[in-house]
Amino acid sequence: DAVLVVGSSLMVYSGFRFVQAAANAGLPVAALNLGRTRADDLLSLKVEQPCAPALAFLLPGAANA
């Protein structure tokens, strides 16, 4: 299991708390986002790219499913 954050700075606590709980449970957390996130110190991986093209690259054909 892992957590993937897409297109969020996580500045609102309601989103950040899920990432915080996952990290505290030892789950890897990755983010796909342009710019800083509130959870940068908790991330196992951060990709700073625009979301749509990055997801299209990672999941080819998903938009046509």
C-alpha positions as a LaTeX table, in Angstrom:
\begin{tabular}{lrrr}
\hline
Residue & $x$ (\AA) & $y$ (\AA) & $z$ (\AA) \\
\hline
Asp1 & 0.00 & 0.00 & 0.00 \\
Ala2 & 1.04 & 3.60 & $-0.60$ \\
Val3 & $-0.43$ & 7.08 & $-0.98$ \\
Leu4 & $-0.24$ & 9.17 & $-4.15$ \\
Val5 & $-1.09$ & 12.88 & $-3.96$ \\
Val6 & $-1.92$ & 14.48 & $-7.31$ \\
Gly7 & $-2.17$ & 18.23 & $-7.78$ \\
Ser8 & $-2.48$ & 19.37 & $-4.18$ \\
Ser9 & $-0.33$ & 21.56 & $-1.97$ \\
Leu10 & $-1.93$ & 19.86 & 1.06 \\
Met11 & $-2.07$ & 23.22 & 2.81 \\
Val12 & $-5.54$ & 22.39 & 4.16 \\
Tyr13 & $-5.32$ & 20.10 & 7.17 \\
Ser14 & $-8.10$ & 17.78 & 5.99 \\
Gly15 & $-5.87$ & 16.51 & 3.16 \\
Phe16 & $-2.57$ & 16.77 & 5.00 \\
Arg17 & $-3.77$ & 14.58 & 7.88 \\
Phe18 & $-4.25$ & 11.58 & 5.56 \\
Val19 & $-0.67$ & 11.91 & 4.32 \\
Gln20 & 0.57 & 12.39 & 7.87 \\
Ala21 & $-1.27$ & 9.25 & 9.05 \\
Ala22 & 0.10 & 7.21 & 6.14 \\
Ala23 & 3.67 & 8.36 & 6.78 \\
Asn24 & 3.30 & 7.64 & 10.51 \\
Ala25 & 2.11 & 4.13 & 9.60 \\
Gly26 & 5.25 & 3.58 & 7.54 \\
Leu27 & 3.56 & 3.77 & 4.14 \\
Pro28 & 5.42 & 5.42 & 1.28 \\
Val29 & 3.90 & 8.71 & 0.15 \\
Ala30 & 4.50 & 10.22 & $-3.29$ \\
Ala31 & 3.32 & 13.52 & $-4.72$ \\
Leu32 & 2.83 & 14.77 & $-8.26$ \\
Asn33 & 2.55 & 18.53 & $-7.90$ \\
Leu34 & 4.08 & 21.76 & $-9.09$ \\
Gly35 & 5.63 & 23.67 & $-6.20$ \\
Arg36 & 5.83 & 23.17 & $-2.48$ \\
Thr37 & 3.48 & 20.95 & $-0.49$ \\
Arg38 & 2.85 & 20.95 & 3.23 \\
Ala39 & 4.01 & 17.32 & 3.28 \\
Asp40 & 7.35 & 17.75 & 1.49 \\
Asp41 & 9.24 & 16.46 & 4.54 \\
Leu42 & 7.08 & 13.31 & 4.63 \\
Leu43 & 7.34 & 12.36 & 0.96 \\
Ser44 & 9.22 & 9.31 & $-0.28$ \\
Leu45 & 9.03 & 10.68 & $-3.83$ \\
Lys46 & 8.09 & 14.04 & $-5.31$ \\
Val47 & 7.61 & 14.68 & $-9.02$ \\
Glu48 & 7.32 & 18.35 & $-10.00$ \\
Gln49 & 5.55 & 18.16 & $-13.35$ \\
Pro50 & 2.15 & 19.24 & $-14.66$ \\
Cys51 & $-0.38$ & 16.59 & $-13.60$ \\
Ala52 & $-2.17$ & 15.87 & $-16.89$ \\
Pro53 & 0.87 & 15.07 & $-19.04$ \\
Ala54 & 2.61 & 13.20 & $-16.22$ \\
Leu55 & $-0.43$ & 11.00 & $-15.59$ \\
Ala56 & $-0.89$ & 10.44 & $-19.33$ \\
Phe57 & 2.73 & 9.25 & $-19.47$ \\
Leu58 & 2.35 & 6.98 & $-16.42$ \\
Leu59 & $-1.07$ & 5.60 & $-17.40$ \\
Pro60 & $-1.24$ & 5.51 & $-21.19$ \\
Gly61 & $-4.71$ & 4.75 & $-22.45$ \\
Ala62 & $-6.39$ & 5.42 & $-19.10$ \\
Ala63 & $-8.26$ & 8.42 & $-20.50$ \\
Asn64 & $-9.80$ & 6.17 & $-23.16$ \\
Ala65 & $-10.91$ & 3.46 & $-20.73$ \\
\hline
\end{tabular}
